[in-house]
């Protein structure tokens, strides 16, 4: 735990001077190096947070790549945010909406992940790489992304590229395809992503695979987000790290409460699995009925064509019959029918 002398405003600790790591269920901040000036900071357990416990002044700590530390921080905070998001969904057993704090934190962290190492604009006339440009390519790879991309283009309340990118992430999460789309980016990171990202970006590193694994776990939650009512063009919010920091004064839950929570989670998961299986069965039934309907429609169209051909053939034969009757001086079929009636 980091101890801070709260003597004045100059004692502020900035998160950029710390390495974020995960210790069980908790988020730990480890100081990277001693700061200068009047700032008073105590050394966190583990020094600079290196794997071998190097001290802040050691050569190994000073040579640590800041970009790799940024990637590690993003992965660790992503783990905690996703864990809190899943637990909050299972605990309350309800569909998450835009007011969910863990869900808001998730989108903030995910945006940081996707924008890490994004290439800036080169010069006045140079093109600027936007996340929205990257997301629009997904509809070329899978038809499932065409609907959400077209819907976002028609949104009247979203005007900026970053706003459209945020709307795309929300719709992809509701579609439960966010992990699949993320996997498509990783599969093309050697060919496509270097056009958008600088070397060392998280999307080009192995940490991207870890993020994809975290996104797969989000398929167990349900979201109902109205992107039309959200202000997606404005600056994104901040994360309240107090939800993830260790609180030594917090009371431990009793074994009965823990057992009850686990039982409730199991029940919710069983119900969710049953509903999803029932939904898949209904979707398969609808698909079969649609196939039968298409077959019957095709058969009906063919029968109509055959009927029209038969009518034309009958009319043609009737005309030939009338012509032969006229040549022989006999009344036509219509005239003969009239004579028979008289």
Order of alpha helices (4+ residues) and beta strands (2+ residues): beta-beta-alpha-alpha-alpha-alpha-alpha-alpha-alpha-alpha-alpha-alpha-alpha
